[in-house]
Amino acid sequence: MAERRKFKKRYCKYCEQKVEFIDYKELNSLKFSLSERFKIMPRRLTGNCKRHQELVTVAIKRARQTALIPYVIDRKKVVENPFEIIR
């Protein structure tokens, strides 16, 4: 039988830092929850707990409405490092 791979346990970095509120203007902390095409990454990839994932989602949606983060990048409009746009 094939051996099961042992993966490192993911943990919520916001719980570790005891963060109560995630501000939508702090783009450096939000960019770790976004993919290359600015889609929100799921909990199983980021390791966030349910409470903090909901706060991250709300913060990203607010940042999108205020035009701090683009909604989605087209396939045709390829950028080498899309996070240079966020500053």
C-alpha positions, -999 to +999 in steps of 0.1 A: +000+000+000+011+035-006+022+056+023+002+086+033+019+119+031+023+138+063+015+174+058+025+202+081-005+214+102-016+248+090-024+274+116-042+307+117-017+335+117-043+359+129-051+338+159-014+336+167-011+374+166-044+378+185-059+400+158-095+411+166-102+432+135-087+431+100-086+465+083-092+467+046-065+494+042-037+471+053-030+456+019+002+439+029-016+415+052-044+410+027-022+400-002-014+366+014-051+357+011-052+365-026-042+344-056-022+357-086-054+367-103-067+384-071-092+357-062-098+350-025-080+319-015-099+293+006-093+284+042-077+250+034-049+268+015-043+298+038-049+280+071-071+306+085-098+298+111-134+303+101-138+336+120-107+352+106-114+339+071-148+357+072-131+389+084-105+386+056-132+381+030-151+412+042-119+433+042-110+422+007-145+430-006-143+464+010-109+471-005-123+461-039-151+486-036-127+514-027-105+504-057-075+495-036-075+459-051-087+450-086-116+425-089-100+400-113-072+402-138-079+390-174-059+361-189-050+384-218-037+411-195-008+392-180+014+409-154+046+393-141+041+402-105+005+414-099+013+424-063+034+452-074+002+470-083-008+469-046+011+493-026 
